[in-house]
Amino acid sequence: MMNWGGKTPPSGHTEWENKNAQESKENLTDTVEEILEEVAQEDEMSNESSREQDVSLEEKVLTLQAELDQTKNQADEYYAHLQRLQAEFDNYRKRTQKEKEDFAKYASERVMEGLLPVLDNFERAIEASKTTQDIKSFSQGVEMIFKQMQSILAKEGLAAIEAVGQPFDPNIHEAVLQVDSEEHPENTVVEELQKGYYLKEKVIRPSMVKVSR
């Protein structure tokens, strides 16, 4: 404001100052309103962004919860399946154990069934020997029973080991005596004292023999 030295300024000048003051006030008001509007807009944008972040976070939480529920359901299914497999395996183990025990217990059942007719024939032969005087017929009957038993055992894989005249083999022969022999080469079986047998390819009893030296 200009200094007029105590004098009254011209009326036109006062009006001009008032006008300038009014304009400055209006400009200041406009500026304040603009600032307030900008602040309000920024607050609105901030609130909108915050709401969007909240929505995004909520969606992520829901997605994670859904994935967690799905994983839990899969884990429950796997556990139930594992329990079923465990139960099936236990039943299988018990069943096979029982089958194994039954097999060991009744392994000879078929052989015994095959030998029952032989046993029956031996009983008949014994009864017949008490009344018959025909020794030849009785001997023939016993020989037939013996051949019947040999046939049954052969079907099960039993076979006699060849001995007399064969080179001595410690895997299938058991030498109990050594004798001088002009008829046989050295280390040859000259006599069989007890038959030996194979069961299929396994030696279950070696032949007891005399061997030349």
Stockholm file with secondary structure:
# STOCKHOLM 1.0

chainA/1-213         MMNWGGKTPPSGHTEWENKNAQESKENLTDTVEEILEEVAQEDEMSNESSREQDVSLEEKVLTLQAELDQTKNQADEYYAHLQRLQAEFDNYRKRTQKEKEDFAKYASERVMEGLLPVLDNFERAIEASKTTQDIKSFSQGVEMIFKQMQSILAKEGLAAIEAVGQPFDPNIHEAVLQVDSEEHPENTVVEELQKGYYLKEKVIRPSMVKVSR
#=GR chainA/1-213 SS CCCCTTSCCCHHHHHHHHHHHHHHHHHHHHHHHHHHHHHHHHHHHHHHHHHHHHHHHHHHHHHHHHHHHHHHHHHHHHHHHHHHHHHHHHHHHHHHHHHHHHHHHHTTHHHHHHHHHHHHHHHHHHHHHTTCCCHHHHHHHHHHHHHHHHHHHHHTTEEECCCTTSBCCTTTEEEEEEECCSSSCTTBEEEEEECCEEETTEEEECEEEEEEC
#=GC SS_cons         CCCCTTSCCCHHHHHHHHHHHHHHHHHHHHHHHHHHHHHHHHHHHHHHHHHHHHHHHHHHHHHHHHHHHHHHHHHHHHHHHHHHHHHHHHHHHHHHHHHHHHHHHHTTHHHHHHHHHHHHHHHHHHHHHTTCCCHHHHHHHHHHHHHHHHHHHHHTTEEECCCTTSBCCTTTEEEEEEECCSSSCTTBEEEEEECCEEETTEEEECEEEEEEC
//
